[in-house]
Amino acid sequence: MKDGVNGVALGVFIFFFLAVTVMGFLAARWRKAENEQSLDEWGLGGRSFGTWITWFLLGGDLYTAYTFVAVPAAIYAAGAAGFFAVPYTILVYPLIFTFLPRLWSVSHKHGYVTTSDFVRGRFGSKGLSLAVAVTGILATMPYIALQLVGIQAVLDVMGVGGGENTNWFVKDLPLLIAFGVLAAYTYSSGLRAPALIAFVKDTLIYIVIAVAIIYIPIKLGGFDEIFAKAGEAYSQTNPATGAPRGALTPAEPGQWTYATLALGSALALFMYPHSITATLSSKSREVIRRNTTILPLYSLMLGLLALLGFMAIAAGIKVQNGQLAIPQLFETMFPDWFAGVAFAAIGIGALVPAAIMSIAAANLFTRNIYKDFIKPDATPAQETKVSKLVSLLVKVGALAFVLTMDKTVAINFQLLGGIWILQTFPALVGGLFTRWFHRWALLAGWAVGMIYGTVAAYGVASPTQKHFGGSAKEIPGIGEIGYIGLTAFVLNVMVTVVLTFVLKALKAPDGIDETKPEDYTADAGDPGVQVELPPATAGTSH
């Protein structure tokens, strides 16, 4: 790491940061609506985004600063096991092609803003809706925190804020400024801000990856040399574990972990509230279908991005915190001015998803906690005001998390969030295709999955943590090490199916379904299709 502040890189970084800040505030005037005081406008951009805006928004939402830092950092630390992120992003798009258009259609028809709105309307259960909402909020908080970790990693490498012995306020001041700007333009512009900024973010990332994948190997002597040095490094023993550091290909004992983690992550990705928020902002069902066919372009970028982990090893990058490996690689290999561009790509790559995540979490609280349980007669203007305030509180919570806890803890809590959010899959995706599941059975299955997943993750230790040290554990009855989230999901489904049979046999009340079969295939241009307000929005309750 270079001594002192890298002035040139910092200057380029500040230039791009100021540019997207201006764009964030100007976004309030972009596609300005007659009535801005509604969640449809502030939280979903008026449901007006076309194919390319949605593509950039979803890309900015799913491929974050944390992705930019953590995926190659996992390769740097452990080898090919970190590549699980590539197959899971390949698996996810055929999967979402089957259900996202249905979710968009029924949400458009009934005015649903969140997944919990749909679950409440489909199963007639506020309790199940509340469970989905709370899970979404809990899973999103550490995810936002990790975006701030991404910004902090870049600031550390640029030498901004001083060393470890610097006064905490001076050290964290740049991060506080970035947070304040993010909070201000999100409050002002809502989802339009990250939608507009996503164009800059994704363009910068594609440029940086394209340059890095050509320029750095040339400087390091080609990919043969890179893989040779990486293989040599992975063969060395890790003092903390007594085992080799990693491998260029997944070892046989780790293949169950690799496969279950990839599959479980693919099932979970579009359960996150921010993924659904970006989806529901689209103007038509066909926009969603087209996006599922072109979003895999990001998976190609992710595969190239992962190779940077090997390059960091070949370049001799030595860091105590693996999250600094890629920013440090950029500072070492690139001219200062282009290192600044790369750092800006990471920094802006944190701002876009953090904004969407905070909006999504705020919408869940407003619609499915405040509206359903605190103030059923809230007006659209009151809903919007509460959502804006909660989006600020969510960011403050994430900032406090980053500033007061070890970064490894933040990563492991994000892994725990992935285990949790997967437990909403039966209610959401199952509900999009069938009404057979009983609402109480879904709630019981969710509870079993949440409890098992949390307890199992609590029992996982790592060299640095006694609890929540990872997301893989022995699968009961199989004996192989696998992803805890997927095991919890299987238990969730088993409990849901068995209890559904029991409850139906006992003729337990099944709730009222406010949707119709034709709602799931409706498009914006279909004759007679109009957005209806769900009963809760009209001031009544189930």
DRENFITOR-245629 format. One record per residue (C-alpha): residue in three letters; x, y, z. Coordinates in nm, 3 decimals, padded with zeros to 5 digits. Last residue first. Layout:
// residues N
 res      c1      c2      c3
 ALA       X       Y       Z
...
// end
This chain:
// residues 542
 res      c1      c2      c3
 HIS -05.856 -00.847  00.655
 SER -05.805 -00.475  00.701
 THR -05.959 -00.160  00.564
 GLY -05.808  00.178  00.471
 ALA -05.813  00.148  00.094
 THR -05.450  00.052  00.092
 ALA -05.525 -00.245  00.315
 PRO -05.791 -00.364  00.069
 PRO -05.543 -00.373 -00.220
 LEU -05.559 -00.077 -00.459
 GLU -05.639 -00.181 -00.813
 VAL -05.413 -00.104 -01.106
 GLN -05.613 -00.135 -01.423
 VAL -05.636 -00.405 -01.685
 GLY -05.949 -00.362 -01.897
 PRO -05.779 -00.423 -02.227
 ASP -05.421 -00.557 -02.186
 GLY -05.147 -00.299 -02.228
 ALA -05.006 -00.325 -01.877
 ASP -04.996 -00.704 -01.892
 ALA -05.212 -00.967 -01.725
 THR -05.077 -01.323 -01.693
 TYR -05.107 -01.369 -01.317
 ASP -05.428 -01.168 -01.285
 GLU -05.611 -01.420 -01.508
 PRO -05.609 -01.677 -01.229
 LYS -05.784 -01.440 -00.984
 THR -05.645 -01.266 -00.675
 GLU -05.820 -01.171 -00.349
 ASP -05.762 -01.514 -00.193
 ILE -05.948 -01.536  00.138
 GLY -05.811 -01.739  00.428
 ASP -05.796 -02.117  00.463
 PRO -05.997 -02.184  00.777
 ALA -05.894 -02.528  00.913
 LYS -06.086 -02.817  00.757
 LEU -05.912 -03.073  00.983
 ALA -05.809 -03.271  00.673
 LYS -05.693 -02.944  00.515
 LEU -05.489 -02.869  00.825
 VAL -05.323 -03.212  00.822
 PHE -05.240 -03.213  00.450
 THR -05.107 -02.857  00.476
 LEU -04.907 -02.957  00.783
 VAL -04.721 -03.225  00.587
 VAL -04.649 -02.996  00.290
 THR -04.533 -02.698  00.498
 VAL -04.317 -02.911  00.728
 MET -04.142 -03.071  00.429
 VAL -04.099 -02.735  00.253
 ASN -03.936 -02.572  00.558
 LEU -03.712 -02.875  00.617
 VAL -03.592 -02.847  00.256
 PHE -03.536 -02.471  00.301
 ALA -03.336 -02.526  00.621
 THR -03.109 -02.768  00.432
 LEU -03.075 -02.512  00.152
 GLY -02.984 -02.233  00.395
 ILE -02.729 -02.449  00.578
 TYR -02.525 -02.500  00.261
 GLY -02.366 -02.844  00.259
 ILE -02.109 -03.065  00.430
 GLU -02.192 -03.429  00.358
 GLY -02.333 -03.670  00.617
 ILE -02.652 -03.739  00.429
 GLY -02.906 -03.785  00.711
 PRO -02.858 -03.436  00.851
 ILE -02.648 -03.214  00.617
 GLU -02.315 -03.132  00.784
 LYS -02.256 -02.756  00.800
 ALA -02.198 -02.461  00.567
 SER -02.286 -02.093  00.626
 GLY -01.979 -01.962  00.807
 GLY -01.837 -01.839  01.139
 PHE -02.175 -01.756  01.290
 HIS -02.029 -01.847  01.632
 LYS -01.680 -01.897  01.775
 GLN -01.520 -01.648  01.537
 THR -01.168 -01.584  01.396
 PRO -01.052 -01.932  01.297
 SER -01.413 -02.018  01.212
 ALA -01.698 -02.172  01.411
 VAL -02.041 -02.290  01.295
 GLY -02.287 -02.349  01.580
 TYR -02.469 -02.019  01.532
 ALA -02.526 -02.111  01.166
 ALA -02.711 -02.427  01.274
 VAL -02.921 -02.236  01.528
 THR -03.014 -01.966  01.275
 GLY -03.096 -02.208  00.993
 TYR -03.297 -02.442  01.218
 ILE -03.498 -02.156  01.367
 MET -03.566 -01.981  01.036
 GLY -03.656 -02.303  00.854
 VAL -03.888 -02.416  01.135
 ALA -04.056 -02.072  01.148
 TRP -04.106 -02.060  00.771
 GLY -04.257 -02.409  00.774
 ALA -04.496 -02.303  01.051
 LEU -04.600 -01.991  00.858
 LEU -04.648 -02.190  00.538
 ALA -04.856 -02.448  00.728
 TRP -05.069 -02.170  00.875
 ARG -05.134 -02.026  00.526
 HIS -05.228 -02.365  00.381
 PHE -05.047 -02.460  00.061
 TRP -05.283 -02.545 -00.225
 ARG -05.318 -02.189 -00.361
 THR -05.078 -02.265 -00.645
 PHE -04.841 -02.102 -00.894
 LEU -04.755 -01.758 -00.754
 GLY -04.815 -01.878 -00.399
 GLY -04.533 -02.131 -00.427
 VAL -04.300 -01.855 -00.540
 LEU -04.385 -01.625 -00.250
 ALA -04.488 -01.852  00.036
 PRO -04.245 -02.133 -00.047
 PHE -03.951 -01.891 -00.111
 THR -03.975 -01.696  00.219
 GLN -03.729 -01.934  00.387
 LEU -03.458 -01.831  00.139
 ILE -03.452 -01.487  00.306
 TRP -03.326 -01.635  00.631
 ILE -03.030 -01.832  00.495
 GLY -02.924 -01.532  00.285
 GLY -02.948 -01.309  00.592
 LEU -02.713 -01.548  00.774
 LEU -02.459 -01.493  00.496
 GLN -02.505 -01.118  00.545
 PHE -02.447 -01.174  00.916
 ASN -02.125 -01.352  00.826
 ILE -02.003 -01.059  00.617
 ALA -02.082 -00.804  00.889
 VAL -01.905 -01.018  01.148
 THR -01.596 -01.027  00.926
 LYS -01.606 -00.647  00.910
 ASP -01.573 -00.620  01.289
 MET -01.854 -00.424  01.449
 THR -01.908 -00.062  01.561
 LEU -01.864  00.145  01.244
 VAL -02.021 -00.102  01.002
 PHE -02.325 -00.181  01.216
 ALA -02.375  00.187  01.298
 LEU -02.380  00.260  00.924
 ALA -02.635 -00.017  00.864
 GLY -02.859  00.119  01.139
 VAL -02.827  00.473  01.003
 LYS -02.916  00.343  00.656
 VAL -03.228  00.171  00.788
 LEU -03.325  00.486  00.981
 LEU -03.303  00.696  00.663
 SER -03.520  00.451  00.467
 VAL -03.761  00.459  00.763
 LEU -03.806  00.835  00.722
 LYS -03.877  00.810  00.349
 SER -04.118  00.520  00.404
 VAL -04.306  00.714  00.672
 LYS -04.347  01.015  00.441
 THR -04.459  00.797  00.151
 GLU -04.719  00.619  00.361
 GLN -04.848  00.950  00.497
 ALA -04.889  01.082  00.142
 PRO -05.070  00.763  00.035
 THR -05.310  00.810  00.329
 ALA -05.287  00.596  00.642
 ASP -05.620  00.437  00.741
 PRO -05.465  00.109  00.864
 LYS -05.233  00.295  01.104
 ILE -05.032  00.062  01.329
 PHE -05.085 -00.300  01.219
 ASP -05.134 -00.325  00.843
 LYS -05.015  00.021  00.741
 TYR -04.715  00.047  00.976
 ILE -04.612 -00.320  00.950
 ASN -04.679 -00.443  00.597
 ARG -04.692 -00.130  00.385
 THR -04.456  00.103  00.569
 PHE -04.210 -00.156  00.698
 LEU -04.187 -00.336  00.365
 ASN -04.153 -00.007  00.176
 ALA -03.870  00.099  00.408
 ALA -03.681 -00.226  00.346
 ALA -03.715 -00.178 -00.032
 ILE -03.607  00.187 -00.016
 SER -03.302  00.098  00.196
 MET -03.210 -00.179 -00.044
 ILE -03.247  00.043 -00.352
 ALA -03.022  00.313 -00.204
 ALA -02.760  00.064 -00.085
 PRO -02.772 -00.102 -00.428
 VAL -02.682  00.221 -00.611
 LEU -02.435  00.368 -00.358
 ALA -02.208  00.064 -00.334
 GLY -02.132  00.033 -00.705
 ILE -02.070  00.407 -00.694
 GLY -01.779  00.332 -00.462
 ILE -01.658  00.031 -00.659
 ALA -01.668  00.212 -00.993
 ALA -01.510  00.519 -00.831
 PHE -01.223  00.302 -00.707
 ALA -01.169  00.174 -01.062
 VAL -01.172  00.529 -01.202
 GLY -00.925  00.639 -00.933
 ALA -00.701  00.343 -01.019
 PHE -00.721  00.481 -01.373
 TRP -00.571  00.813 -01.261
 ASP -00.307  00.648 -01.043
 PRO -00.175  00.427 -01.323
 PHE -00.295  00.070 -01.264
 MET -00.111 -00.228 -01.118
 THR -00.052 -00.140 -00.752
 GLU -00.363  00.073 -00.691
 PHE -00.583 -00.179 -00.870
 LEU -00.435 -00.473 -00.680
 GLN -00.488 -00.285 -00.351
 PRO -00.856 -00.233 -00.436
 ILE -00.868 -00.607 -00.516
 ALA -00.697 -00.732 -00.199
 LEU -00.861 -00.494  00.048
 GLN -01.152 -00.731  00.122
 GLY -00.896 -00.997  00.215
 ASN -00.805 -00.806  00.534
 GLN -00.450 -00.890  00.637
 VAL -00.320 -00.787  00.295
 LYS -00.034 -00.911  00.076
 ILE -00.057 -00.853 -00.301
 GLY  00.221 -01.044 -00.476
 ALA  00.097 -00.968 -00.828
 ALA  00.033 -01.340 -00.886
 ILE -00.192 -01.351 -00.578
 ALA -00.387 -01.042 -00.686
 MET -00.417 -01.187 -01.037
 PHE -00.579 -01.503 -00.903
 GLY -00.841 -01.293 -00.723
 LEU -00.887 -01.080 -01.037
 LEU -01.017 -01.394 -01.207
 ALA -01.347 -01.347 -01.020
 LEU -01.416 -01.028 -01.217
 LEU -01.397 -01.219 -01.545
 GLY -01.662 -01.463 -01.426
 LEU -01.870 -01.174 -01.290
 MET -01.861 -00.995 -01.626
 LEU -01.998 -01.306 -01.796
 SER -02.264 -01.326 -01.525
 TYR -02.357 -00.963 -01.602
 LEU -02.436 -01.063 -01.959
 PRO -02.677 -01.311 -01.797
 LEU -02.913 -01.010 -01.751
 ILE -03.010 -01.023 -02.120
 THR -03.266 -01.307 -02.121
 THR -03.421 -01.239 -01.779
 ASN -03.446 -00.875 -01.883
 ARG -03.663 -00.955 -02.185
 ARG -03.916 -01.137 -01.967
 ILE -03.926 -00.851 -01.716
 VAL -03.979 -00.588 -01.987
 GLU -04.248 -00.813 -02.136
 ARG -04.453 -00.787 -01.816
 SER -04.467 -00.411 -01.850
 LYS -04.360 -00.077 -01.700
 SER -04.082 -00.205 -01.476
 SER -04.058 -00.070 -01.119
 LEU -04.185 -00.406 -00.992
 THR -03.856 -00.572 -01.081
 ALA -03.635 -00.316 -00.903
 THR -03.846 -00.354 -00.589
 ILE -03.835 -00.734 -00.623
 SER -03.455 -00.743 -00.625
 HIS -03.444 -00.496 -00.335
 PRO -03.677 -00.712 -00.125
 TYR -03.449 -01.019 -00.145
 MET -03.637 -01.328 -00.265
 PHE -03.477 -01.280 -00.605
 LEU -03.138 -01.402 -00.485
 ALA -03.258 -01.684 -00.259
 LEU -03.312 -01.968 -00.509
 ALA -02.980 -01.893 -00.681
 SER -02.802 -01.874 -00.345
 GLY -02.939 -02.215 -00.249
 LEU -02.826 -02.368 -00.578
 ALA -02.473 -02.221 -00.563
 LEU -02.431 -02.302 -00.192
 THR -02.561 -02.654 -00.248
 ALA -02.316 -02.715 -00.534
 TYR -02.005 -02.573 -00.365
 THR -02.077 -02.735 -00.029
 TRP -02.140 -03.070 -00.194
 GLN -01.816 -03.027 -00.393
 GLY -01.603 -02.947 -00.089
 PRO -01.486 -03.300 -00.009
 GLU -01.396 -03.349 -00.379
 ALA -01.160 -03.050 -00.396
 PRO -01.278 -02.747 -00.593
 THR -01.028 -02.652 -00.868
 LEU -00.739 -02.402 -00.837
 ALA -00.705 -02.500 -00.473
 GLY -00.698 -02.341 -00.129
 ARG -00.474 -02.246  00.167
 PRO -00.365 -02.605  00.223
 ALA -00.468 -02.738  00.566
 GLY -00.337 -02.666  00.917
 THR -00.636 -02.441  00.975
 ALA -00.489 -02.119  01.115
 PRO -00.136 -02.182  00.980
 ASN -00.269 -02.216  00.620
 THR -00.037 -02.458  00.444
 GLN  00.100 -02.368  00.102
 SER -00.052 -02.540 -00.200
 TYR -00.273 -02.236 -00.268
 ALA  00.030 -02.014 -00.328
 GLU  00.185 -02.251 -00.584
 GLY -00.146 -02.282 -00.768
 ALA -00.179 -01.901 -00.775
 LYS  00.175 -01.859 -00.910
 ALA  00.108 -02.111 -01.190
 PHE -00.233 -01.961 -01.262
 ILE -00.088 -01.610 -01.309
 GLU  00.211 -01.733 -01.513
 ASP -00.012 -01.918 -01.756
 PHE -00.251 -01.620 -01.758
 GLY  00.010 -01.387 -01.907
 GLY  00.335 -01.229 -01.790
 LEU  00.209 -01.016 -01.500
 LYS  00.197 -00.686 -01.691
 ILE  00.007 -00.844 -01.981
 PRO -00.224 -01.019 -01.732
 ILE -00.304 -00.676 -01.573
 TYR -00.389 -00.495 -01.898
 ILE -00.634 -00.737 -02.061
 ILE -00.866 -00.849 -01.777
 ALA -00.818 -00.517 -01.599
 VAL -00.917 -00.303 -01.899
 ALA -01.240 -00.492 -01.965
 ILE -01.320 -00.511 -01.592
 VAL -01.267 -00.135 -01.545
 ILE -01.474 -00.042 -01.851
 TYR -01.760 -00.275 -01.754
 ILE -01.758 -00.137 -01.400
 LEU -01.758  00.225 -01.518
 THR -02.054  00.165 -01.750
 ASP -02.241 -00.018 -01.474
 LYS -02.204  00.266 -01.225
 VAL -02.278  00.548 -01.470
 PHE -02.604  00.391 -01.592
 ALA -02.692  00.286 -01.236
 ILE -02.695  00.654 -01.135
 LEU -03.029  00.709 -01.310
 ALA -03.202  00.408 -01.156
 PRO -03.034  00.477 -00.819
 ALA -03.195  00.823 -00.810
 ARG -03.535  00.733 -00.959
 LEU -03.596  00.492 -00.671
 GLY -03.658  00.776 -00.426
 SER -03.559  01.127 -00.535
 SER -03.538  01.336 -00.218
 TYR -03.488  01.075  00.052
 THR -03.251  00.881 -00.173
 TYR -03.067  01.205 -00.250
 ALA -03.012  01.288  00.115
 ALA -02.931  00.940  00.248
 LEU -02.664  00.880 -00.016
 VAL -02.507  01.221  00.051
 GLY -02.502  01.157  00.426
 PHE -02.354  00.809  00.382
 ALA -02.073  00.940  00.161
 ILE -01.999  01.209  00.420
 LEU -02.001  00.956  00.704
 LEU -01.764  00.731  00.506
 PRO -01.525  01.023  00.455
 LEU -01.550  01.109  00.830
 ASP -01.467  00.756  00.950
 LYS -01.098  00.814  01.025
 VAL -01.151  01.172  01.147
 PHE -01.429  01.062  01.382
 TRP -01.239  00.756  01.506
 ASN -00.927  00.956  01.597
 THR -00.634  00.806  01.406
 ASN -00.453  00.509  01.555
 GLU -00.571  00.270  01.281
 GLY -00.435  00.491  01.008
 GLY -00.558  00.808  00.841
 GLY -00.898  00.897  00.696
 VAL -00.817  00.862  00.326
 GLY -00.518  00.647  00.235
 MET -00.653  00.549 -00.108
 VAL -00.651  00.186  00.008
 ASP -00.858  00.271  00.316
 LEU -01.109  00.473  00.112
 VAL -01.160  00.178 -00.124
 ALA -01.218 -00.065  00.163
 GLN -01.457  00.183  00.329
 ILE -01.672  00.203  00.016
 GLY -01.702 -00.176  00.010
 VAL -01.779 -00.188  00.384
 LEU -02.058  00.063  00.315
 GLN -02.202 -00.184  00.066
 LEU -02.161 -00.451  00.330
 ALA -02.382 -00.258  00.571
 ILE -02.661 -00.252  00.314
 TYR -02.650 -00.633  00.301
 PRO -02.640 -00.644  00.682
 MET -02.979 -00.463  00.689
 THR -03.145 -00.649  00.399
 ALA -03.189 -00.989  00.564
 LEU -03.357 -00.841  00.872
 ILE -03.591 -00.626  00.660
 GLY -03.690 -00.916  00.434
 THR -03.746 -01.152  00.726
 VAL -03.966 -00.894  00.898
 ALA -04.173 -00.851  00.581
 VAL -04.214 -01.224  00.514
 ALA -04.321 -01.289  00.874
 LEU -04.561 -00.993  00.862
 SER -04.727 -01.129  00.547
 LEU -04.764 -01.468  00.713
 GLY -04.934 -01.302  01.010
 LYS -05.144 -01.074  00.789
 SER -05.294 -01.378  00.623
 GLY -05.546 -01.372  00.339
 PHE -05.335 -01.620  00.142
 ARG -05.296 -01.439 -00.191
 GLY -05.356 -01.085 -00.070
 ARG -05.126 -01.110  00.230
 VAL -04.858 -01.289  00.028
 PHE -04.882 -01.028 -00.249
 ASP -04.848 -00.732 -00.011
 SER -04.562 -00.918  00.159
 THR -04.377 -00.931 -00.173
 THR -04.389 -00.552 -00.178
 VAL -04.560 -00.272 -00.373
 TYR -04.883 -00.450 -00.466
 GLY -05.119 -00.236 -00.674
 HIS -05.363 -00.517 -00.749
 LYS -05.319 -00.562 -01.125
 HIS -04.959 -00.447 -01.132
 SER -04.868 -00.684 -00.848
 VAL -05.048 -00.973 -01.022
 SER -04.862 -00.907 -01.346
 TRP -04.518 -00.843 -01.193
 LEU -04.537 -01.161 -00.985
 ARG -04.633 -01.367 -01.288
 PRO -04.349 -01.213 -01.492
 LEU -04.110 -01.297 -01.204
 PHE -04.210 -01.666 -01.185
 THR -04.075 -01.878 -01.469
 PHE -03.811 -01.638 -01.602
 ILE -03.683 -01.618 -01.242
 LEU -03.556 -01.975 -01.259
 PRO -03.405 -01.947 -01.605
 TYR -03.215 -01.644 -01.470
 VAL -03.098 -01.786 -01.135
 LEU -02.892 -02.079 -01.257
 ILE -02.631 -01.863 -01.431
 THR -02.598 -01.633 -01.129
 TYR -02.551 -01.944 -00.916
 PRO -02.289 -02.080 -01.152
 VAL -02.072 -01.764 -01.114
 ALA -02.109 -01.707 -00.740
 PHE -01.973 -02.055 -00.668
 PHE -01.638 -01.930 -00.803
 GLY -01.514 -01.872 -00.448
 ALA -01.443 -02.245 -00.413
 ALA -01.188 -02.193 -00.692
 GLY -00.924 -02.051 -00.460
 ALA -00.948 -01.990 -00.087
 ALA -00.828 -01.638  00.000
 TYR -00.775 -01.474 -00.338
 ILE -01.080 -01.650 -00.484
 ALA -01.288 -01.522 -00.192
 ALA -01.142 -01.174 -00.245
 PRO -01.235 -01.201 -00.615
 VAL -01.600 -01.246 -00.508
 ALA -01.585 -01.005 -00.212
 VAL -01.471 -00.672 -00.360
 PHE -01.678 -00.635 -00.680
 THR -01.963 -00.831 -00.526
 TYR -01.954 -00.602 -00.220
 ALA -01.961 -00.303 -00.453
 THR -02.279 -00.452 -00.597
 TYR -02.390 -00.675 -00.881
 LEU -02.755 -00.738 -00.789
 ASP -02.897 -00.385 -00.765
 GLY -02.680 -00.218 -01.025
 GLY -02.764 -00.501 -01.262
 LEU -03.132 -00.473 -01.173
 LEU -03.123 -00.096 -01.232
 PHE -02.916 -00.126 -01.552
 TRP -03.155 -00.384 -01.694
 THR -03.462 -00.194 -01.572
 ILE -03.341  00.122 -01.745
 TRP -03.271 -00.083 -02.057
 THR -03.607 -00.260 -02.074
 GLY -03.841  00.022 -01.976
 PHE -03.906  00.188 -01.641
 SER -04.252  00.325 -01.560
 ARG -04.370  00.166 -01.236
 GLY -04.392  00.526 -01.104
 GLY -04.031  00.504 -00.985
 LEU -04.118  00.218 -00.751
 GLY -04.060  00.366 -00.402
 TRP -04.120  00.736 -00.465
 GLU -04.384  00.704 -00.739
 ASP -04.572  00.386 -00.650
 LEU -04.512  00.467 -00.285
 SER -04.730  00.773 -00.322
 GLN -04.684  01.147 -00.273
 GLU -04.530  01.226 -00.612
 ASN -04.861  01.310 -00.776
 GLU -04.815  01.472 -01.117
 ALA -04.512  01.252 -01.182
 LYS -04.159  01.361 -01.270
 ARG -03.995  01.142 -01.531
 TRP -03.662  01.288 -01.414
 ARG -03.716  01.586 -01.182
 ALA -03.628  01.392 -00.863
 ALA -03.336  01.243 -01.059
 LEU -03.164  01.582 -01.038
 PHE -03.068  01.503 -00.677
 GLY -02.905  01.172 -00.763
 MET -02.747  01.310 -01.080
 VAL -02.573  01.578 -00.873
 THR -02.445  01.309 -00.637
 VAL -02.344  01.096 -00.936
 ALA -02.117  01.374 -01.062
 LEU -01.980  01.451 -00.714
 PHE -01.874  01.088 -00.670
 PHE -01.723  01.081 -01.018
 PHE -01.505  01.384 -00.947
 ILE -01.426  01.267 -00.592
 PHE -01.286  00.938 -00.723
 VAL -01.076  01.114 -00.986
 GLY -00.929  01.342 -00.717
 LEU -00.871  01.049 -00.479
 ALA -00.681  00.858 -00.748
 VAL -00.462  01.162 -00.815
 GLY -00.406  01.237 -00.446
 ASN -00.310  00.886 -00.334
 VAL -00.303  00.975  00.037
 GLY -00.009  00.868  00.248
 ASP  00.224  00.576  00.188
 LYS  00.137  00.338 -00.095
 MET  00.000  00.000  00.000
// end
